[in-house]
Amino acid sequence: MSKELKKYKGVEFLPDGRASDIITEGCMVLEGGGWKAIYSLGVTDYLMLHDINMSATVGISAGGLAGVGYVSGQIGWSARIDLTYRHDPNYIGFGAVKKEHGVTGFTYLYKDILEKMPLDKKRLNDPARRLAVGATNMLTGETEYFEKGKCNLSGAVRASASIPFVSRPVVMHGTPYLDGGCSTKIPYRWAVDEGYKKIIVVKTREWDFIRSEEPLKKSRLWYSKYPNFIRALDNVNADFNVTTRELKKLHEEKKVFVFAPSKPVTVTRFEKDMEKLGELYWLGYLDAEEHLAELQDYLKS
């Protein structure tokens, strides 16, 4: 790069290391939310430091990307990439839009950034731990889950995080896909359907946050050829509000363990302020620290 990237000032103080080989039976559920998902990185890094490595992980959109770092057991790896390269236009911004027709430069991430910050593919691909990412099938309007070892994971992660209106659909096996968050915001029902009894959910918005349920008028102009996809966009916010209420009840009944930001999240989907992003990471880390004993009791019960 011709000029130095604007990084988070505290990037050198992020935790580092590898998670242990201890595996806990159950599922980690990671919400998306663009740059708000850096909260999840703080939570999962802290949990990895304390030997909480769930046997399955499911993520949506940015939560899918967060899941890659968690399953690979690389503490601080995902956060270090985001808090270093956020202002690299080839990763996020005009360069990515120009070259890859989306706000995230996945090819640049996979080929250039990972050359400098390698992914532990051996551990990621270990069959002892499952990883599924959700993307929205534009033909059906439904969330489809792609599981490592059974799909092209890099393509599925790209599809899961391809934001509507600003990204070109990702075509896999002849079917167009966009952001999993277009049809499901918090994929905890996958964990239930798969039979997991212990489920950890990481939300990226505080408990009191409610989404507007007004339909997006522009979706009818942009996606007129995909009526089921329009339906998904119309319904997903209402589903999020129902899911949040359901999770609140399940958390209080100790049937599911939920991490939610303890402070209102002001970080936006396309946040540029590196210090705000760093603060949100540490909020997740400290929230996990505060509730670690409760989580351990839940997992043992």
C-alpha positions as CSV (number, residue, x, y, z in Angstrom):
1,M,0.0,0.0,0.0
2,S,1.2,3.5,-0.8
3,K,0.2,4.9,2.6
4,E,-0.1,3.4,6.0
5,L,-3.5,2.0,6.9
6,K,-5.5,3.5,9.7
7,K,-5.6,0.8,12.4
8,Y,-7.0,0.3,15.8
9,K,-4.5,1.8,18.2
10,G,-4.7,-1.1,20.5
11,V,-4.3,-3.9,17.9
12,E,-1.0,-5.0,19.4
13,F,-2.7,-5.7,22.8
14,L,-5.3,-8.1,21.4
15,P,-5.1,-11.6,22.8
16,D,-3.1,-14.2,20.9
17,G,-2.5,-17.9,20.9
18,R,-4.3,-21.2,20.2
19,A,-7.4,-22.7,21.8
20,S,-7.0,-25.9,23.7
21,D,-8.1,-29.3,22.3
22,I,-10.9,-29.5,24.8
23,I,-14.3,-29.8,23.1
24,T,-17.6,-29.0,24.8
25,E,-20.7,-30.8,23.3
26,G,-23.1,-28.1,22.1
27,C,-23.5,-25.3,19.6
28,M,-22.2,-21.8,19.3
29,V,-24.7,-19.5,17.4
30,L,-23.3,-16.3,16.0
31,E,-25.5,-13.4,14.7
32,G,-24.3,-11.2,11.9
33,G,-24.7,-7.5,11.8
34,G,-21.7,-6.2,9.7
35,W,-19.1,-4.6,11.9
36,K,-21.2,-5.0,15.0
37,A,-20.2,-8.7,14.8
38,I,-16.8,-7.6,16.2
39,Y,-18.6,-7.9,19.6
40,S,-18.8,-11.7,18.9
41,L,-15.0,-11.8,18.3
42,G,-14.4,-10.5,21.8
43,V,-16.8,-13.0,23.3
44,T,-15.4,-16.0,21.4
45,D,-11.8,-15.0,22.0
46,Y,-12.4,-14.9,25.8
47,L,-14.2,-18.2,25.7
48,M,-11.4,-19.9,23.8
49,L,-8.9,-18.6,26.4
50,H,-11.1,-20.5,28.9
51,D,-11.4,-23.8,27.0
52,I,-14.9,-23.3,25.8
53,N,-14.7,-24.7,22.3
54,M,-18.2,-25.9,21.2
55,S,-18.5,-29.0,19.1
56,A,-20.6,-27.1,16.6
57,T,-20.8,-23.5,15.4
58,V,-23.4,-21.9,13.1
59,G,-23.1,-18.3,11.8
60,I,-25.0,-15.9,9.6
61,S,-23.3,-13.2,7.5
62,A,-20.4,-11.7,9.5
63,G,-21.2,-14.3,12.1
64,G,-20.1,-16.9,9.6
65,L,-16.8,-15.2,9.2
66,A,-16.5,-15.0,13.0
67,G,-17.2,-18.8,13.1
68,V,-14.2,-19.5,10.9
69,G,-11.8,-18.0,13.4
70,Y,-13.5,-19.7,16.4
71,V,-13.5,-23.2,14.9
72,S,-9.9,-22.8,13.8
73,G,-9.0,-22.0,17.4
74,Q,-7.0,-18.9,16.6
75,I,-7.4,-16.5,19.4
76,G,-7.4,-12.9,18.3
77,W,-6.9,-13.8,14.7
78,S,-10.3,-12.6,13.3
79,A,-10.2,-9.4,15.3
80,R,-6.6,-8.7,14.3
81,I,-7.5,-8.9,10.6
82,D,-10.6,-6.6,11.0
83,L,-8.8,-4.0,13.2
84,T,-5.8,-3.9,10.9
85,Y,-7.4,-4.0,7.4
86,R,-10.7,-2.2,7.9
87,H,-9.4,0.8,5.8
88,D,-7.7,-1.3,3.1
89,P,-10.0,-0.5,0.1
90,N,-9.2,-3.9,-1.4
91,Y,-10.7,-5.5,1.7
92,I,-13.5,-3.1,2.5
93,G,-14.6,-0.3,0.2
94,F,-14.2,1.0,-3.4
95,G,-11.5,-1.5,-4.4
96,A,-13.6,-4.4,-3.3
97,V,-16.7,-3.1,-5.1
98,K,-14.8,-2.4,-8.3
99,K,-13.0,-5.8,-8.4
100,E,-15.5,-8.1,-6.7
101,H,-18.9,-6.3,-6.9
102,G,-19.4,-6.3,-3.2
103,V,-18.3,-4.3,-0.2
104,T,-16.0,-7.1,1.1
105,G,-13.0,-8.2,-1.0
106,F,-13.1,-11.9,-0.3
107,T,-10.6,-12.8,-3.0
108,Y,-8.2,-10.3,-1.5
109,L,-8.9,-11.7,2.0
110,Y,-8.3,-15.3,1.0
111,K,-5.2,-14.7,-1.2
112,D,-3.4,-11.6,0.3
113,I,-4.4,-11.1,3.9
114,L,-4.3,-14.8,4.8
115,E,-0.8,-15.0,3.3
116,K,0.2,-12.5,6.1
117,M,-2.1,-13.9,8.7
118,P,-2.5,-17.6,7.9
119,L,-5.6,-19.6,8.7
120,D,-5.1,-22.9,10.5
121,K,-6.9,-24.9,7.8
122,K,-5.9,-28.2,9.4
123,R,-7.7,-27.4,12.7
124,L,-10.6,-25.7,10.8
125,N,-11.2,-28.8,8.8
126,D,-11.0,-31.2,11.8
127,P,-14.2,-33.2,11.6
128,A,-14.4,-33.2,15.4
129,R,-16.0,-29.7,15.2
130,R,-18.8,-28.7,12.9
131,L,-19.2,-25.3,11.2
132,A,-22.3,-24.2,9.2
133,V,-22.9,-20.9,7.6
134,G,-26.3,-19.7,6.4
135,A,-27.0,-17.9,3.1
136,T,-30.3,-16.9,1.6
137,N,-31.5,-18.8,-1.5
138,M,-32.9,-16.0,-3.7
139,L,-35.2,-18.4,-5.6
140,T,-36.9,-19.8,-2.5
141,G,-36.3,-17.0,0.0
142,E,-35.2,-19.6,2.5
143,T,-32.0,-19.8,4.6
144,E,-29.8,-22.7,3.4
145,Y,-27.0,-23.9,5.6
146,F,-23.7,-25.0,4.2
147,E,-21.5,-27.2,6.4
148,K,-17.7,-27.5,6.1
149,G,-16.6,-30.8,4.7
150,K,-19.8,-30.9,2.6
151,C,-19.4,-27.8,0.5
152,N,-17.0,-25.1,-0.8
153,L,-16.7,-23.3,2.5
154,S,-15.0,-20.2,1.1
155,G,-17.9,-19.7,-1.4
156,A,-20.5,-20.3,1.3
157,V,-18.9,-17.7,3.6
158,R,-18.8,-15.3,0.7
159,A,-22.5,-15.9,-0.1
160,S,-23.5,-15.6,3.6
161,A,-21.9,-12.2,3.9
162,S,-22.8,-10.7,0.5
163,I,-24.9,-7.7,1.6
164,P,-28.1,-7.0,-0.5
165,F,-28.3,-3.9,-2.7
166,V,-24.5,-3.4,-2.7
167,S,-23.3,-6.9,-3.6
168,R,-23.7,-9.1,-6.7
169,P,-25.4,-12.5,-5.8
170,V,-23.0,-15.4,-5.3
171,V,-24.0,-18.3,-7.7
172,M,-23.4,-21.8,-6.4
173,H,-24.6,-24.8,-8.4
174,G,-26.7,-22.5,-10.6
175,T,-28.5,-20.9,-7.7
176,P,-28.1,-17.2,-6.7
177,Y,-27.5,-16.5,-3.0
178,L,-27.2,-13.4,-0.9
179,D,-26.6,-12.5,2.8
180,G,-28.0,-15.1,5.2
181,G,-29.3,-12.1,7.2
182,C,-31.9,-11.5,4.6
183,S,-33.9,-14.4,5.8
184,T,-32.5,-15.2,9.3
185,K,-30.7,-12.9,11.7
186,I,-30.0,-15.3,14.5
187,P,-29.6,-18.9,13.4
188,Y,-30.3,-20.6,16.7
189,R,-33.1,-22.7,15.3
190,W,-30.5,-24.6,13.3
191,A,-28.9,-25.7,16.6
192,V,-32.3,-26.8,17.9
193,D,-33.1,-28.7,14.7
194,E,-29.7,-30.4,14.9
195,G,-30.6,-31.7,18.4
196,Y,-28.1,-29.7,20.5
197,K,-29.0,-29.5,24.1
198,K,-26.4,-26.9,25.1
199,I,-26.6,-23.7,23.0
200,I,-24.7,-20.5,23.3
201,V,-26.0,-17.5,21.4
202,V,-24.0,-14.4,20.8
203,K,-26.2,-11.4,19.8
204,T,-24.7,-8.3,18.3
205,R,-27.4,-5.9,19.5
206,E,-28.5,-5.2,23.1
207,W,-31.6,-7.0,24.4
208,D,-33.9,-3.9,24.1
209,F,-33.1,-3.4,20.4
210,I,-36.2,-3.8,18.2
211,R,-36.2,-3.8,14.4
212,S,-38.6,-1.9,12.3
213,E,-41.1,-4.3,10.6
214,E,-41.9,-1.9,7.7
215,P,-41.2,-3.6,4.3
216,L,-38.3,-2.3,2.2
217,K,-39.8,-0.6,-0.8
218,K,-36.6,-0.6,-2.8
219,S,-36.4,-4.4,-2.6
220,R,-39.3,-4.5,-5.2
221,L,-37.3,-2.5,-7.6
222,W,-34.0,-4.3,-7.1
223,Y,-35.2,-7.8,-6.9
224,S,-38.5,-7.9,-8.9
225,K,-37.4,-11.2,-10.5
226,Y,-37.2,-12.9,-7.1
227,P,-40.6,-12.6,-5.3
228,N,-39.6,-15.1,-2.6
229,F,-36.5,-13.2,-1.8
230,I,-38.6,-10.0,-1.5
231,R,-40.9,-11.9,0.9
232,A,-37.9,-12.9,3.0
233,L,-36.7,-9.3,3.2
234,D,-40.2,-8.2,4.2
235,N,-40.4,-10.8,7.0
236,V,-36.9,-11.0,8.4
237,N,-37.2,-8.1,10.9
238,A,-40.4,-9.4,12.4
239,D,-38.8,-12.8,12.7
240,F,-35.8,-11.2,14.5
241,N,-38.1,-9.5,17.0
242,V,-39.9,-12.8,17.7
243,T,-36.6,-14.6,18.0
244,T,-35.3,-12.0,20.5
245,R,-38.3,-12.4,22.7
246,E,-38.1,-16.2,22.5
247,L,-34.3,-16.2,23.3
248,K,-34.9,-13.9,26.3
249,K,-37.4,-16.3,27.7
250,L,-35.2,-19.4,27.1
251,H,-32.2,-17.6,28.6
252,E,-34.1,-16.7,31.7
253,E,-35.2,-20.4,31.9
254,K,-31.6,-21.4,31.5
255,K,-32.4,-23.5,28.5
256,V,-30.1,-21.4,26.2
257,F,-27.2,-19.1,27.2
258,V,-27.2,-15.8,25.5
259,F,-24.5,-13.1,25.4
260,A,-25.9,-9.7,24.4
261,P,-24.0,-6.3,24.6
262,S,-24.3,-4.8,28.0
263,K,-24.3,-1.3,26.5
264,P,-26.2,0.1,23.6
265,V,-24.3,-0.6,20.4
266,T,-23.6,2.5,18.3
267,V,-21.3,0.9,15.8
268,T,-22.9,0.9,12.3
269,R,-23.0,-1.9,9.7
270,F,-20.2,0.0,7.8
271,E,-18.5,1.6,10.8
272,K,-15.2,3.4,10.0
273,D,-14.1,4.6,13.5
274,M,-11.4,2.1,14.5
275,E,-11.5,3.1,18.2
276,K,-15.2,2.4,18.3
277,L,-14.7,-1.0,16.7
278,G,-11.9,-1.8,19.2
279,E,-14.2,-0.7,22.1
280,L,-16.9,-3.0,20.9
281,Y,-14.5,-5.9,20.7
282,W,-13.4,-5.4,24.3
283,L,-17.1,-5.0,25.4
284,G,-17.7,-8.5,24.1
285,Y,-14.5,-9.8,25.8
286,L,-15.5,-8.2,29.2
287,D,-19.1,-9.3,28.9
288,A,-17.8,-12.9,28.5
289,E,-15.5,-12.4,31.4
290,E,-18.4,-11.2,33.6
291,H,-20.7,-14.1,32.8
292,L,-18.1,-16.9,32.5
293,A,-19.1,-18.6,35.8
294,E,-22.8,-18.5,34.8
295,L,-21.9,-20.1,31.5
296,Q,-19.8,-22.8,33.0
297,D,-22.7,-23.7,35.4
298,Y,-25.1,-23.8,32.4
299,L,-22.8,-26.1,30.5
300,K,-22.4,-28.4,33.4
301,S,-26.0,-28.6,34.3
